[in-house]
Every structure is written in structure tokens, then in C-alpha cells.
Amino acid sequence: MRTWFITGISGGLGQSLAQAALAQGDRVVGTSRSAEAAARFSALDPEQALGLAVDLRDEAAIAAAVAQAEKWSGGIDVLVNNAGYGMTGAIEETSAQAVEALFAINLFAPLALLRAALPAMRARHAGHVIFITSVSGLAPWAGTGIYGASKFALECIGRTLAQEVAPLGLRVTNVAPGGLRTAFAGAGLADAGETIPDYAATAHQARAILTAKAGDEPNDPDKAAQAILKVVSMAQPPRVLLLGADALHYAADELSTLAADFARAREITLSVGIDGESQ
């Protein structure tokens, strides 16, 4: 039996994953911004589920929640940094305040959770950290630059952390879903705010694309949750897990584009070496 600590369990993938973990007999500590949602989660199984209302912008509150989870469960085995939200709009249109607000949840909160949870995991020489990133953190597209930047950063942190903690017995997996049939593209999808007409044909298309597909995304969050359960049970889990045919398509296409760019500029790339020294 494992103990999971999952942020953002009031809906979407976080809810699906929390319920799937409970269904297989694991303990789950789940966080939500809403005290009511946290209470409803605890009521699912008072012995195995603990819902906590946590403001993820508050590092002290995060540390207190992790300490409570450790005491309640005897130790966190799987830390899932799931909470986050999306944003559309051109980079130029996005205010500093909007960027800071998004990064506070999508990036700074996971970092605060790491600082709170890793000491006990390191002491036990066991644990698995899951970052829910996005295919947009691997394959950028116009109109999602700020959201994608938060996920790009999380991708780097997850893959770097994997190298740092592997000798200590800890594992790290970045989970990059494609479109999941959740409320991501619904009313909660933030907007940059300002509208610059010059971006109508590029950045402004992102919101139209996402909202047009809202409720008709190609991937099932319950199946995504089962995929994560399988990865956590693997002896050698992947460092990056794509979820969905769309995620695989966009990530592979981006890698091909980068490879072509590298090849096209190869002579320029190699032209900067010191003369007479092997490259």
C-alpha cells in the first residue's frame, strides 16, 4: 500500500488519479483550494483519504500540509504535482502580473512541495515524484507561450531532479498529456487580457482551438490515471511519459523540426570552435 500526495483533486486528472489510487487500496492525501471539496474528498473514505484545503501560493501552508500528511500516513511514497491552469494569449499581450500568477501555481508551488517533501523521502531512500506537465511543455505553439513556459520549466526541473536523486533511491517522472476531457479548456482557461489585432491570425487562434474542442478532447482522464498507476509500479519508470496519440504526434513533430534545424545550420554551429583543436 502506497501513500499518495496529490495536488488539485477537486476535478480533472487529479480527481481521477486520487480516486484510482483509493480504488486499488492506497492512501491518498489530496489538496484543493476549496475547504468544501477537501471535506468531500475526506468523506470518500475516512480511513484512506485525507482532503486538505491548501493555498498553493503559500509556502508555509504547503509545508504544513506535507507535515500533516507525513504524520497521518507514516510517510509519502508518491508526490504528484498536478495542480495548475492554462492561459492563452500572445506573449506581448500578457502582463507581468498574469505571468507571476500562473507561475505561482504551475511552477513555484511544485518547487515548494519538493522542498517540503524531499527531506523525508531522502531519509527513507524511497519515493516517486510525478510532475504533470503538458505536451505544450515539449512542443510550443503560438498563443500558449506563457503557459508552455511554465511547463517547459517543470520539464527541466523534473528531468534534472531525476539525475540528482537517482543515487538516493528516488524516482521522478514527467507526465505530459495531450488533450484530456476535463474542464481545462472551459471557463477556467485564463486569458492574457489585452488584445493586439496583429496576433489575430497566430496567437489568438489558440483560444479558439482549445475552446472549440472543450468537452471533445481525445483522451480519457480515467485512463490517464490508470497509466500513471502503472508507471509508479514499474521497476524502472520512464523519466518522460507522453499520454495520448496527440501528445506523441506533437512531441515527435517538434523533435523532427529541431533535428532539421540542427542539420541545416551544422556548418555554422561548428564554425565557432578554436582553430586547431578537435571538436
Summary of the structure (lengths in Angstrom):
residues: 279
radius of gyration: 20.0
end to end distance: 51.5
largest distance: 71.1
contacts: 931
relative contact order: 0.13
helix: 51%
strand: 16%
